[in-house]
Amino acid sequence: MRQFIPLIILIIFLGILVSANIYLGRRFAWYFDIRKVWLLYSLFASLTLFMIGGIALFTNSEGSFANIVYSAAAITMGFLLYLVLSAAFVDVLRLVLKLKPFQYGVFTLLLAVFISGFGIWNAVHKRVREVEIPLKGLKHEMTAVQLSDIHIGHFWGVKTLRNIVDKTNALNPDVVFITGDLFDGRIRLNSKNLEPLKKINAPVYFVEGNHDGYSGASEIKKMLRDIDITVLENEVTHFSELQIIGLNHMRADDESMNMHTSSGKPSIKSALNDLNIFSEQPTILLHHSPDGIEYANKHGIDLYLAGHTHAGQLFPMNFIVPLFYKYNKGLYNWNGTQIYVSQGTGAFGPPMRVGTISEITLLKLKPE
């Protein structure tokens, strides 16, 4: 049955898209008294196909044309989502407020534009989230910054990374952790776009994410090593009092299904079993997605840092993603192993955040 889950999800997704197109077509035909509703069906179907095709075909493409098409398709995705939700809100509003259909239509469009514009503004502005975490065995207080899911690509480049680095340095951390998805496609995959990372005033540790894999993980890791960033690939290292474990992006175990990882590769369970871990030392695990905490706990890991979920990124996905990820955002404790899941410092797909924030996490590590 498990092998049919991706197909079932695809069928449900396509059903939602078709239903949304029919709904928008009928609503806008009524709003603006358009008799040939098939024209609206064709319009919204074309926008949907452009949205899917532009993102699917040009995510990893390079050049100005690819950038324009991808950017337009991603923004269209976010706008259509909020156009559907705005139309649904107006349907509820009609129960208490009596206006002309044309006025409802104009309000629907303006509301979708406003939410989309706010979402872009909200994604661009990075917020610092401060979290205090006690660590067993730690003798002195330390500060760490976690960056995750920056997604350098069609929307975010050197200017965005420079801003993130400036905010990071202002926090004066002892150490910086980057938990994957630094890149999002190959369009900005060059050393120039990583130049700002040289100016971080602390040691930096990096583990790959699934989008780094799609973009070219080996190239990314080489460029990071060239600027003296420590890249961890299923290995243990030490910084000050901390034992740091970094894992490639992988499934929790061989029985787990994860559409973002490949079968036949190491899992969190097997990778941790192969490492020489000292459970008495304050230990931090870096892994892109918040999976396999039970195996981290088995090896005495005190703090697990992850990202990947974006906390849903866009309303209403911020209420849906927790159904798939038990650890969706923020700090949790599982039998003594703490896990912190970042909402992400950037954004994927639509360059928007509604109901979530673009987060730079300041971790205040204190003796327990």
C-alpha positions in Angstrom: 0.0 0.0 0.0 2.9 2.3 0.8 4.1 2.4 -2.8 0.7 3.9 -3.9 0.9 6.9 -1.5 2.7 9.2 -3.9 0.1 8.3 -6.6 -2.8 9.0 -4.2 -1.3 12.3 -3.2 -0.9 13.2 -6.9 -4.5 12.4 -7.7 -5.7 14.4 -4.7 -3.5 17.3 -5.8 -4.8 17.3 -9.4 -8.4 17.0 -8.1 -7.9 20.1 -5.9 -6.4 22.0 -8.9 -9.3 21.2 -11.2 -11.9 22.0 -8.5 -10.2 25.3 -7.8 -10.2 26.3 -11.5 -13.9 25.5 -11.9 -14.7 27.4 -8.7 -12.7 30.5 -9.9 -14.2 30.4 -13.3 -17.8 30.3 -12.0 -17.1 33.0 -9.4 -15.5 35.4 -11.9 -18.2 34.8 -14.5 -20.7 35.9 -11.9 -18.6 38.8 -10.6 -18.1 40.4 -14.0 -21.1 39.1 -15.9 -19.1 37.0 -18.3 -21.4 34.7 -20.2 -18.8 32.6 -21.9 -17.5 30.9 -18.8 -15.4 28.5 -20.8 -13.1 31.5 -21.5 -12.5 31.8 -17.7 -12.0 28.1 -17.4 -9.3 28.3 -20.1 -7.7 31.3 -18.5 -7.3 29.7 -15.1 -6.3 26.3 -16.6 -3.6 28.1 -18.6 -2.3 29.9 -15.5 -2.2 26.6 -13.6 -0.3 24.9 -16.4 2.1 27.8 -16.6 2.6 27.7 -12.8 3.3 24.0 -12.8 5.4 23.9 -16.0 7.4 27.0 -15.2 8.4 25.7 -11.8 9.0 22.1 -12.9 11.0 22.9 -16.0 13.0 25.9 -15.0 13.9 25.3 -11.3 17.3 24.1 -12.2 17.7 26.1 -15.4 20.1 29.0 -15.8 19.9 32.3 -17.7 17.7 35.4 -17.7 14.8 33.7 -19.6 14.6 30.8 -17.1 14.7 33.3 -14.2 11.8 35.3 -15.6 9.7 32.3 -16.3 10.4 30.6 -13.0 9.8 33.8 -11.0 6.5 34.5 -12.8 5.3 30.9 -12.3 6.2 30.9 -8.6 4.5 34.2 -7.9 1.5 33.0 -9.9 1.3 29.9 -7.7 1.1 32.1 -4.6 -1.3 34.6 -6.1 -3.7 31.8 -7.3 -3.7 30.3 -3.9 -4.8 33.5 -2.3 -7.3 34.3 -5.1 -9.1 31.1 -4.3 -9.0 31.8 -0.6 -10.1 35.4 -1.2 -13.1 34.2 -3.3 -14.0 31.8 -0.5 -13.8 34.6 2.1 -16.0 36.8 -0.1 -18.6 34.0 -0.3 -18.8 34.1 3.5 -18.9 37.9 3.5 -21.9 37.8 1.2 -23.9 36.3 4.1 -23.7 39.5 6.0 -22.8 42.2 3.5 -24.9 42.9 0.4 -23.0 44.4 -2.5 -23.1 44.2 -6.3 -21.3 41.2 -7.9 -18.8 43.6 -9.5 -17.9 45.0 -6.1 -17.4 41.5 -4.7 -15.1 40.7 -7.7 -13.0 43.9 -7.2 -12.7 43.2 -3.5 -11.6 39.6 -4.2 -8.8 40.7 -6.6 -7.6 43.5 -4.2 -7.5 41.1 -1.3 -5.5 38.5 -3.2 -3.0 41.2 -4.4 -2.7 42.6 -0.8 -2.0 39.2 0.8 0.5 38.2 -2.0 2.3 41.5 -1.6 2.4 41.2 2.2 3.7 37.6 1.8 6.6 38.8 -0.4 7.5 41.6 2.1 7.3 39.2 5.0 9.6 36.6 3.3 12.2 39.3 2.5 12.3 40.6 6.1 14.4 38.2 8.3 13.5 38.0 12.0 15.7 36.9 14.9 14.1 34.3 17.1 15.8 33.8 20.4 15.7 30.4 22.1 17.2 29.4 25.5 18.3 25.7 25.6 19.9 24.0 28.6 22.5 21.3 27.7 23.5 18.6 30.0 27.2 18.6 30.8 27.8 22.1 29.4 30.1 24.1 31.7 29.9 27.6 30.2 27.2 29.5 28.3 27.5 29.6 24.5 25.6 31.3 21.7 24.9 29.7 18.4 23.1 30.9 15.3 21.1 28.4 13.2 20.5 29.3 9.5 18.4 26.9 7.4 16.6 26.8 4.1 18.1 30.0 2.7 17.4 28.8 -0.9 19.8 30.9 -2.9 18.3 30.7 -6.4 15.9 32.6 -8.7 14.8 35.0 -6.0 17.5 35.1 -3.4 21.2 35.9 -4.1 24.2 37.7 -2.8 22.3 40.7 -1.5 20.0 38.5 0.6 23.0 36.4 1.9 24.8 39.6 2.8 21.8 40.8 4.8 21.6 37.4 6.6 25.4 37.6 7.4 25.1 41.1 8.8 22.2 40.1 11.1 24.2 37.0 12.2 27.3 38.9 13.0 25.2 41.5 15.0 24.3 38.6 17.3 28.0 37.9 18.0 27.6 34.0 18.1 30.3 31.6 19.1 29.4 29.2 16.3 27.0 29.1 13.3 25.1 26.1 12.0 23.6 25.9 8.5 21.2 23.0 8.3 20.7 22.5 4.6 19.0 23.9 1.5 21.5 26.6 1.1 20.8 26.6 -2.7 17.6 26.2 -4.7 18.6 25.5 -8.3 21.8 26.1 -10.3 21.1 29.7 -11.5 23.3 31.3 -8.8 25.5 28.2 -8.1 28.9 30.0 -8.1 31.4 31.2 -5.6 30.5 34.8 -6.0 27.1 34.2 -4.3 28.8 32.7 -1.3 31.3 35.5 -0.8 29.3 37.0 2.1 29.7 33.8 4.1 33.5 34.6 4.4 32.6 37.5 6.7 30.8 35.5 9.3 32.8 36.1 12.5 32.5 32.6 13.9 33.2 29.0 12.8 30.5 27.7 10.5 29.3 24.1 10.1 27.1 22.9 7.2 25.1 19.9 6.3 23.3 19.4 3.0 19.6 19.5 2.4 17.5 17.9 -0.4 17.5 21.1 -2.5 21.3 21.2 -2.3 21.2 17.7 -3.7 19.0 18.7 -6.6 21.3 21.7 -7.3 24.6 19.9 -7.1 25.7 19.0 -3.6 29.3 18.1 -4.4 29.9 21.5 -6.1 28.2 23.3 -3.1 30.4 21.5 -0.6 33.6 22.2 -2.5 32.8 25.9 -2.7 32.0 26.0 1.0 35.2 24.2 1.9 37.2 26.6 -0.2 36.0 29.4 2.1 36.9 27.5 5.2 33.4 26.4 6.2 33.3 22.9 7.8 31.1 20.6 5.8 30.0 17.5 7.7 29.1 14.3 5.9 28.1 11.6 8.3 30.9 12.5 10.7 31.7 13.8 14.2 33.7 16.8 15.1 34.3 19.0 18.1 34.1 22.7 18.9 34.9 24.0 22.3 32.8 21.9 24.8 30.5 20.7 22.0 30.5 17.4 20.2 28.9 18.1 16.7 27.5 15.4 14.5 26.6 16.3 10.9 24.5 13.9 8.7 23.7 14.1 5.0 20.0 14.3 4.2 18.6 10.8 4.7 15.6 8.7 5.8 15.1 7.9 9.5 15.5 4.2 8.9 15.1 1.6 6.1 11.4 1.2 6.9 10.6 4.9 6.5 9.3 6.4 3.3 10.7 9.9 2.4 10.0 11.3 -1.1 13.0 13.7 -0.7 15.6 10.9 -0.2 16.7 7.8 -2.1 16.4 4.2 -0.9 19.5 2.1 -0.6 21.5 4.8 1.1 22.4 5.1 4.8 19.7 6.1 7.2 19.9 8.2 10.4 19.7 4.9 12.3 22.6 3.2 10.4 24.7 6.3 10.1 24.6 7.1 13.9 25.4 3.4 14.6 28.6 3.7 12.5 29.9 6.8 14.4 32.1 7.0 17.4 29.9 9.1 19.7 30.7 10.1 23.3 27.4 10.3 25.0 28.9 12.0 28.1 29.8 15.1 26.1 27.2 17.9 25.2 26.2 16.8 21.7 24.4 18.6 18.9 23.1 16.8 15.8 22.7 18.6 12.5 20.4 17.1 10.0 18.2 18.8 7.4 14.8 17.3 8.2 13.4 16.5 11.7 13.4 12.7 11.3 14.6 9.9 13.5 14.8 11.6 16.8 14.4 8.2 18.6 17.8 7.2 17.1 19.4 10.5 18.2 18.0 9.9 21.7 19.5 6.3 21.7 22.9 7.8 21.2 22.6 10.4 24.0 22.3 13.4 21.7 21.2 16.5 23.6 20.1 18.8 20.9 18.9 18.0 17.3 18.9 21.0 14.9 16.8 20.7 11.7 14.7 22.7 9.2 13.1 21.6 6.0 9.4 22.1 7.0 9.3 25.9 6.5 6.5 25.5 9.1 4.3 25.3 6.1 5.5 28.7 4.8 2.1 29.7 3.4 -1.4 29.8 5.1 -3.2 27.4 5.2 -0.2 25.0 4.7 1.0 26.0 8.2 -1.9 24.0 9.5 -1.5 21.1 7.1 2.3 20.4 7.4 2.1 19.5 11.1 0.0 16.5 10.0 3.1 15.2 8.2 5.8 16.4 10.6 5.4 15.8 14.3 8.2 18.3 14.8 7.1 21.2 12.6 8.6 24.3 14.1 10.2 25.5 17.4 11.5 23.5 20.4 10.4 20.1 21.5 11.7 17.5 23.9 11.7 13.7 23.3 12.8 11.7 26.3 15.5 14.2 27.1 16.6 14.9 23.5 15.7 18.4 22.5 14.9 19.2 18.9 14.7 22.6 17.4 13.1 23.0 14.0 13.7 26.3 12.2 11.0 27.8 10.0 13.7 28.6 7.5 15.7 31.7 6.7 14.4 31.9 3.1 11.5 30.6 1.1 10.9 28.0 -1.6 8.6 28.3 -4.6 6.5 31.4 -4.1 8.8 34.0 -2.6 6.1 34.6 0.1 5.5 33.8 3.7 2.0 34.1 5.2 1.4 32.8 8.7 5.2 32.1 9.2 8.4 34.1 9.3 11.9 34.0 7.7 13.9 33.0 10.8 17.4 33.5 12.0 17.6 31.5 15.2 19.8 32.7 18.1 20.3 29.6 20.4 21.4 30.5 23.9 23.0 27.3 25.1 23.2 27.1 28.9 24.4 24.6 31.5 21.6 22.4 32.6 
